[in-house]
Amino acid sequence: MNSVLKFLLILFGLVGIALVYSCSDDIDPELTELKVSRLFSPTNLEVRVINQTSARLTWEAVSNADSYEVEFYENGNEDFSGTPVKTKSGLTMKDLPYLEPGFRGETEYSVRVKAVADDIADSKWVSASFITGTEQIFYDINPDDLTHNSVVLRWPAGEVATTIILTPGDIVHNITEDEIAAGAALITGLASETDYVAVMKRDNDTRGTISFRTLIDLGGAIQVFPEDNLVEIIANAQPDDAFALMPGDYVIDGNISVSNTISLKGVDPNEKPVIKGAVIRMSGGAGLELRNLILDGTTSDGNQTIVYDEELATPYGDVVIDGCEISNYIKGVFYASKAVLIESVTITNTIYSNIVCDGGDFIDFRGGMTKKLDFINNTVYNSAFDRDLIRMDSGGSTNFPGNSCVVTFENNTLYNVINKEGTTRRIMYVRHADHSIYIRKNLFSNVLANYSRQSETNIVEYDRNNYHNSPNLYDNGFTHFDATSTYLTVDPGFADPENADFTVSHEDIIFYEIGDMRWLP
């Protein structure tokens, strides 16, 4: 029996060896090359609309492709029947990103791309769609072309348009042949100190949009010169007085007491008056407007730019700060430690620098609060190295129950702010859950702050912020951090930040319009 079993094992072994040798002749050689009958299609096709009416295309290279062809069609549903409105052939990867200019504004387009080579069939098309922005042919407004009741709007000479419509007021200016030839139109009959939007049309197509603010009417304001006693003038002000400050230096080196709602405005936005050493002290429920001024705190007593001195049960008026430059204050720029309720605080188009924040936070509400805080389109640099940027204690809500604050922090550029190594300071030290915070399109560079470590902070929205050398703002080790998929961490490519030129060069920052808009090329 054992001999039979041994015989069978030997027999099966010999058969197995024979099968292995016979099958080995049929095995294909190793597959080292994929042979196809046509090129692969380009991948990752991306279209960006640049300067409103140009399309910027990128895609990944295709192996063995000699060149690429592009076609554009005037529809947004990727329908490629009929004749393309634009074509381009012979493109190589060295041509990318490829910029195609000259599309109509506010129009839907489809684009398709294919790879081409001599010795193989073309790839299949890959496609995408896009919508152009509003065409913009207006030039920036020359300061000499703007008055309190008129403006000259300019565009490239010979460019055809039919009307310019201004709002508010629905003012319609019909463009003449002479104005088209000159590329300029004078618009009169405007109201002073009014924000206008002008829209140029060619029939139904928009060709340009521009915003501007008319100058102050000296006939309707109290004119002030540097040699005047500004402190005394404001002390004697009547409610709603508007003061038009002429260019020059106003040396205060002390307090300016504001007990009635007033406006302080520079006459010439391009030659702002300089107020030196002033601390503005608020009382009596007053409101305040500061526009087109430079406030230099170097020779002040070390307090904040604006301080609320008097507790009141009734609200203070609105605060508006626009187009100002504020620098060299020690404790901060806004202080409401007493029980005060402010209707709103709006800070726009303002540059803050060298705000030390020794003894206070940058914007600092302790026992006071505001119903609305808009901090939009501002630049803050070399400031608040180890203090909080916006502080709102719960004391304000305790003193004024039933009130809450909406904070909008949008399109700001922050450079070297809260950047002391090891700092635990916050962008939003807001300690009341009923307050709502919206943080959109801000550019942070060299900022070591976190957003907040307080559970009571209520950040409702983050959207499209950029964090360059600012890792704690998206670090999940903190209570509040940006966890969206929209934020960036790119170097904005500032032109000369050490000399306060924050003009950006990174394409994504420009495309998504992140940071203070004045720095977008």
CORKA-V712623 format. One record per backbone hydrogen bond with DSSP energy under -0.5 kcal/mol. NH is the residue of the N-H (numbers start at 1). CO is the residue of the C=O. If there is no record, write none. Layout:
BEGIN
nh:NH co:CO
nh:NH co:CO
END
This chain:
BEGIN
nh:5 co:1
nh:6 co:2
nh:7 co:3
nh:8 co:4
nh:9 co:5
nh:10 co:6
nh:11 co:7
nh:12 co:8
nh:13 co:9
nh:14 co:10
nh:15 co:11
nh:16 co:12
nh:17 co:13
nh:18 co:14
nh:19 co:15
nh:20 co:16
nh:21 co:17
nh:22 co:18
nh:23 co:19
nh:24 co:20
nh:25 co:21
nh:26 co:23
nh:27 co:24
nh:32 co:30
nh:35 co:33
nh:36 co:34
nh:39 co:121
nh:46 co:58
nh:48 co:56
nh:50 co:48
nh:50 co:54
nh:53 co:51
nh:54 co:50
nh:55 co:100
nh:56 co:48
nh:57 co:55
nh:57 co:98
nh:58 co:46
nh:60 co:43
nh:65 co:62
nh:66 co:116
nh:67 co:116
nh:68 co:91
nh:69 co:114
nh:70 co:88
nh:71 co:112
nh:72 co:86
nh:73 co:110
nh:75 co:73
nh:80 co:78
nh:85 co:72
nh:86 co:72
nh:88 co:70
nh:91 co:68
nh:95 co:92
nh:96 co:93
nh:97 co:57
nh:98 co:57
nh:99 co:97
nh:100 co:55
nh:100 co:98
nh:101 co:99
nh:103 co:53
nh:106 co:133
nh:107 co:104
nh:109 co:130
nh:110 co:73
nh:111 co:128
nh:112 co:71
nh:113 co:126
nh:114 co:69
nh:116 co:67
nh:117 co:120
nh:121 co:37
nh:123 co:115
nh:126 co:113
nh:128 co:111
nh:130 co:109
nh:132 co:107
nh:133 co:52
nh:135 co:206
nh:137 co:207
nh:139 co:154
nh:145 co:142
nh:146 co:143
nh:147 co:150
nh:151 co:187
nh:152 co:145
nh:153 co:151
nh:153 co:185
nh:155 co:183
nh:156 co:137
nh:158 co:180
nh:159 co:156
nh:162 co:201
nh:163 co:201
nh:164 co:173
nh:165 co:199
nh:166 co:171
nh:167 co:197
nh:171 co:166
nh:173 co:164
nh:173 co:171
nh:174 co:172
nh:175 co:162
nh:175 co:173
nh:180 co:176
nh:181 co:177
nh:182 co:178
nh:183 co:179
nh:184 co:179
nh:185 co:153
nh:187 co:151
nh:187 co:185
nh:188 co:186
nh:190 co:149
nh:193 co:215
nh:194 co:191
nh:196 co:194
nh:196 co:212
nh:197 co:167
nh:198 co:210
nh:199 co:165
nh:200 co:208
nh:201 co:163
nh:202 co:205
nh:204 co:202
nh:205 co:202
nh:207 co:200
nh:208 co:200
nh:210 co:198
nh:212 co:196
nh:214 co:194
nh:215 co:147
nh:218 co:216
nh:220 co:217
nh:221 co:218
nh:222 co:242
nh:223 co:221
nh:224 co:244
nh:228 co:225
nh:230 co:228
nh:233 co:229
nh:234 co:230
nh:235 co:231
nh:236 co:232
nh:237 co:234
nh:240 co:261
nh:241 co:238
nh:241 co:261
nh:243 co:263
nh:244 co:222
nh:244 co:242
nh:245 co:243
nh:245 co:265
nh:246 co:224
nh:246 co:244
nh:250 co:274
nh:251 co:249
nh:252 co:250
nh:252 co:276
nh:253 co:276
nh:254 co:277
nh:256 co:279
nh:257 co:255
nh:258 co:256
nh:258 co:281
nh:259 co:257
nh:262 co:287
nh:263 co:241
nh:264 co:289
nh:265 co:243
nh:266 co:291
nh:267 co:245
nh:269 co:267
nh:271 co:268
nh:273 co:292
nh:274 co:248
nh:275 co:273
nh:275 co:294
nh:276 co:250
nh:276 co:274
nh:277 co:296
nh:279 co:254
nh:280 co:305
nh:281 co:256
nh:281 co:279
nh:282 co:280
nh:282 co:307
nh:283 co:258
nh:286 co:283
nh:288 co:318
nh:289 co:262
nh:290 co:320
nh:291 co:264
nh:292 co:322
nh:294 co:273
nh:295 co:325
nh:296 co:275
nh:296 co:294
nh:297 co:295
nh:297 co:327
nh:300 co:297
nh:305 co:332
nh:306 co:333
nh:307 co:280
nh:308 co:335
nh:309 co:282
nh:309 co:307
nh:310 co:282
nh:311 co:309
nh:312 co:339
nh:316 co:341
nh:317 co:285
nh:319 co:344
nh:320 co:288
nh:321 co:346
nh:322 co:290
nh:323 co:348
nh:325 co:293
nh:326 co:351
nh:327 co:295
nh:328 co:353
nh:331 co:302
nh:333 co:362
nh:334 co:362
nh:335 co:306
nh:336 co:364
nh:340 co:338
nh:342 co:340
nh:342 co:369
nh:343 co:316
nh:345 co:372
nh:346 co:319
nh:347 co:345
nh:347 co:374
nh:348 co:321
nh:348 co:346
nh:349 co:376
nh:351 co:324
nh:352 co:350
nh:352 co:379
nh:353 co:326
nh:354 co:381
nh:356 co:329
nh:356 co:354
nh:357 co:330
nh:358 co:330
nh:359 co:357
nh:362 co:388
nh:363 co:389
nh:364 co:334
nh:364 co:362
nh:365 co:363
nh:365 co:391
nh:366 co:336
nh:366 co:364
nh:367 co:337
nh:368 co:336
nh:369 co:340
nh:371 co:342
nh:373 co:406
nh:374 co:345
nh:375 co:373
nh:375 co:408
nh:376 co:347
nh:376 co:374
nh:377 co:410
nh:379 co:350
nh:380 co:413
nh:381 co:352
nh:382 co:415
nh:383 co:416
nh:384 co:355
nh:387 co:384
nh:389 co:426
nh:390 co:427
nh:391 co:363
nh:391 co:389
nh:392 co:429
nh:393 co:365
nh:396 co:366
nh:396 co:393
nh:397 co:393
nh:398 co:394
nh:399 co:395
nh:400 co:396
nh:401 co:398
nh:403 co:400
nh:406 co:371
nh:407 co:405
nh:407 co:436
nh:408 co:373
nh:408 co:406
nh:409 co:407
nh:409 co:438
nh:410 co:375
nh:410 co:408
nh:411 co:440
nh:413 co:378
nh:414 co:412
nh:414 co:443
nh:415 co:380
nh:416 co:445
nh:418 co:383
nh:418 co:384
nh:420 co:385
nh:423 co:420
nh:427 co:450
nh:428 co:451
nh:429 co:390
nh:430 co:428
nh:431 co:392
nh:431 co:429
nh:435 co:432
nh:436 co:405
nh:437 co:458
nh:438 co:407
nh:439 co:461
nh:440 co:409
nh:440 co:438
nh:441 co:463
nh:443 co:412
nh:444 co:442
nh:444 co:466
nh:445 co:414
nh:446 co:468
nh:448 co:418
nh:450 co:425
nh:451 co:480
nh:452 co:480
nh:457 co:454
nh:459 co:457
nh:460 co:437
nh:460 co:458
nh:461 co:437
nh:463 co:439
nh:466 co:442
nh:467 co:488
nh:468 co:444
nh:468 co:466
nh:469 co:467
nh:473 co:470
nh:474 co:471
nh:475 co:472
nh:476 co:474
nh:478 co:475
nh:480 co:452
nh:482 co:473
nh:483 co:481
nh:488 co:465
nh:492 co:490
nh:495 co:503
nh:496 co:501
nh:499 co:496
nh:500 co:497
nh:501 co:496
nh:502 co:500
nh:504 co:519
nh:505 co:492
nh:506 co:492
nh:510 co:506
nh:511 co:507
nh:512 co:508
nh:513 co:509
nh:513 co:510
nh:514 co:509
nh:515 co:441
nh:519 co:516
nh:520 co:517
END
